[in-house]
Amino acid sequence: MMRNLLTTLFAFLLFLSAARAGDGGPGAPVIKAYPNPTTGVFYCQLPAGASKQVLLEIYSPVGALVQRRTLEGSSAGAKVTIDLRNQPKGLYYLRVNGHKAVPVVII
C-alpha cells in the first residue's frame, strides 16, 4: 500500500551525493543537483566563482549516454535543467568532468 502511494506521488526519485567540478581536490567547487525527490526533472548548478568548463553526462544502467550538457564557468551560479521524463524509470548515473559516476536513481 505505502509503495503504491509513493509511486503515485513521486514517479522519479533522485539520489546523488555531492559532485565536484575541476580536479575534485579539496576546495573544488561543488555542483549542486536538486530536488530530491524529483518528478524526472532536476537542476544542476555551478557555484559562483567556478572558472572552467564543466561537462555533465547522464548514463543509463547499461552505460549508454542519455544526455550531455556543458556548463561554462561564465555561467557560474546559473541553473541548468536536466529532464529525464522521456527515459524509462530506473537507475541513472551523473558523471561530472570525467570523475567517478554518481548514482541517480529513478524509481
C-alpha positions in Angstrom: 0.0 0.0 0.0 2.7 2.5 1.0 4.8 1.6 -2.0 1.9 2.3 -4.4 1.3 5.6 -2.7 4.9 6.6 -3.0 5.0 5.5 -6.7 1.9 7.6 -7.3 3.3 10.7 -5.6 6.8 10.5 -6.8 7.3 8.7 -10.2 11.0 9.7 -10.0 13.3 9.8 -7.0 16.8 11.3 -7.3 19.6 10.1 -5.0 23.0 11.5 -5.5 26.0 12.6 -3.5 27.9 15.8 -3.9 29.9 16.0 -7.1 32.8 18.3 -7.5 34.0 20.2 -10.6 37.6 20.7 -11.5 40.2 18.3 -10.2 38.0 17.1 -7.4 40.6 18.1 -4.8 39.8 19.8 -1.5 38.2 23.2 -2.1 37.0 22.2 -5.6 33.7 23.9 -6.4 30.6 21.7 -5.7 28.0 21.1 -8.3 24.5 21.2 -6.8 21.9 18.8 -8.1 18.3 19.1 -6.8 15.4 18.5 -5.9 15.2 15.2 -4.2 12.8 13.6 -4.7 12.2 14.7 -8.3 9.5 14.1 -10.9 12.0 13.4 -13.6 13.3 17.0 -13.9 16.2 18.1 -11.7 18.6 21.0 -11.8 22.4 21.3 -11.7 24.1 24.5 -10.6 27.7 25.7 -10.7 28.8 27.6 -7.6 29.8 31.3 -8.0 33.5 31.6 -8.8 33.7 28.5 -11.0 36.1 29.4 -13.8 36.2 26.5 -16.2 34.0 24.4 -18.4 32.2 21.6 -16.6 30.8 18.6 -18.5 27.7 16.8 -17.1 26.8 13.4 -18.5 23.8 11.2 -17.7 24.3 7.4 -18.3 21.6 4.6 -18.4 22.0 1.5 -16.3 23.7 -0.3 -19.3 26.2 2.6 -19.8 24.6 4.3 -22.7 24.9 8.1 -22.8 21.5 9.6 -22.3 22.3 13.3 -22.1 25.4 15.5 -22.2 25.5 19.1 -21.0 28.3 21.6 -20.8 28.3 24.4 -18.3 30.6 27.3 -18.8 32.4 28.9 -15.9 30.9 32.2 -17.0 27.5 30.7 -16.2 28.5 30.2 -12.6 25.5 30.3 -10.3 23.2 29.6 -13.3 20.8 26.7 -13.0 20.7 24.0 -15.8 17.5 21.9 -16.2 18.0 18.2 -16.7 14.9 16.4 -18.0 14.7 12.6 -17.8 10.9 12.3 -18.1 11.3 10.7 -21.5 13.6 8.0 -20.2 12.4 4.7 -18.7 12.3 4.6 -14.9 15.5 3.0 -13.4 19.0 3.8 -12.2 20.9 6.5 -14.0 24.4 7.9 -13.3 25.5 11.5 -13.3 29.2 12.0 -14.3 30.9 15.3 -13.8 34.1 16.2 -15.8 35.3 12.6 -16.1 35.1 12.0 -12.3 33.6 8.8 -10.9 29.9 8.3 -11.8 27.4 9.4 -9.2 24.3 7.3 -9.0 20.9 8.9 -9.9 18.1 6.5 -9.1 14.8 7.0 -10.9 12.1 4.6 -9.4 
